[in-house]
Amino acid sequence: MRVVLLNGKEYLSTRDLIKHTIEKTGKSVVQVWARVKAQINAQALATHKFKGSGEVMQDVIERREARWLVRLLTGEAAERNRRRMLDAIC
């Protein structure tokens, strides 16, 4: 999972967090993020361009708020992976 330090706070890639929690990629991750983004504290979000393929701006979430995002994700894979992801975030 990609992590970046912005303004003295650790931020996690929302794409990576969702991908590893729901065990899906691509369009599925984008659709899930579009569905849950409105339920996240906007002040906990930022954008960042990670190095590597694509190098596009993407949403990142403060580590402290990432726990809330993991709890919002639904489905069998999310249920199965929730504890592991919450432990990884801490």
C-alpha positions as CSV (number, residue, x, y, z in Angstrom):
1,M,0.0,0.0,0.0
2,R,1.4,3.4,-1.0
3,V,2.0,5.9,1.7
4,V,3.0,9.6,1.4
5,L,3.9,12.3,3.9
6,L,2.0,15.6,3.2
7,N,2.2,18.6,5.6
8,G,3.5,16.4,8.4
9,K,0.7,13.8,8.1
10,E,0.8,10.3,6.7
11,Y,-1.7,9.6,3.9
12,L,-2.6,6.3,2.3
13,S,-3.7,5.7,-1.3
14,T,-7.4,5.2,-1.4
15,R,-7.1,3.0,-4.5
16,D,-4.7,0.7,-2.8
17,L,-6.7,0.5,0.4
18,I,-9.9,-0.3,-1.4
19,K,-8.2,-2.8,-3.8
20,H,-6.7,-4.8,-1.0
21,T,-9.8,-4.8,1.1
22,I,-12.3,-5.8,-1.6
23,E,-9.9,-7.9,-3.6
24,K,-10.8,-6.2,-6.9
25,T,-9.0,-3.8,-9.3
26,G,-9.6,-1.2,-11.9
27,K,-13.1,0.0,-12.6
28,S,-14.5,-1.8,-9.6
29,V,-12.2,0.2,-7.2
30,V,-13.1,3.5,-8.9
31,Q,-16.8,2.7,-8.6
32,V,-16.5,1.8,-4.9
33,W,-14.6,5.0,-4.2
34,A,-17.2,7.1,-6.0
35,R,-19.9,5.5,-3.8
36,V,-18.2,6.0,-0.4
37,K,-16.2,9.2,-0.9
38,A,-19.1,11.4,0.1
39,Q,-19.2,9.7,3.5
40,I,-15.5,10.6,4.3
41,N,-14.5,13.7,6.0
42,A,-13.3,15.9,3.1
43,Q,-10.6,17.5,5.3
44,A,-9.0,14.1,5.6
45,L,-8.5,13.8,1.9
46,A,-5.8,15.2,-0.4
47,T,-4.5,14.3,-3.8
48,H,-1.0,13.1,-4.7
49,K,0.8,11.9,-7.8
50,F,2.7,8.7,-7.0
51,K,5.7,7.8,-9.1
52,G,5.3,4.9,-11.5
53,S,3.0,3.8,-14.2
54,G,0.3,6.2,-15.0
55,E,1.5,8.9,-12.7
56,V,-1.9,10.6,-12.3
57,M,-3.2,12.6,-9.4
58,Q,-5.2,10.3,-7.1
59,D,-7.0,10.7,-3.8
60,V,-5.2,9.9,-0.6
61,I,-6.6,9.7,2.9
62,E,-5.1,10.5,6.3
63,R,-4.1,7.4,8.1
64,R,-6.4,8.2,11.1
65,E,-9.4,8.4,8.7
66,A,-8.5,5.3,6.7
67,R,-10.0,3.1,9.4
68,W,-13.4,4.7,8.7
69,L,-13.0,4.0,4.9
70,V,-12.2,0.3,5.6
71,R,-15.4,0.1,7.8
72,L,-17.5,1.5,5.0
73,L,-16.5,-1.2,2.4
74,T,-19.0,-4.0,1.9
75,G,-19.0,-7.5,0.5
76,E,-17.6,-10.9,1.4
77,A,-14.0,-10.0,0.6
78,A,-14.3,-6.8,2.7
79,E,-15.7,-8.8,5.6
80,R,-12.9,-11.3,5.2
81,N,-10.1,-8.7,5.0
82,R,-11.4,-6.0,7.3
83,R,-9.4,-7.0,10.5
84,R,-6.2,-7.5,8.5
85,M,-6.5,-4.1,6.9
86,L,-7.3,-2.3,10.1
87,D,-4.3,-3.9,11.7
88,A,-2.1,-2.8,8.8
89,I,-3.3,0.8,9.0
90,C,-2.4,1.2,12.7
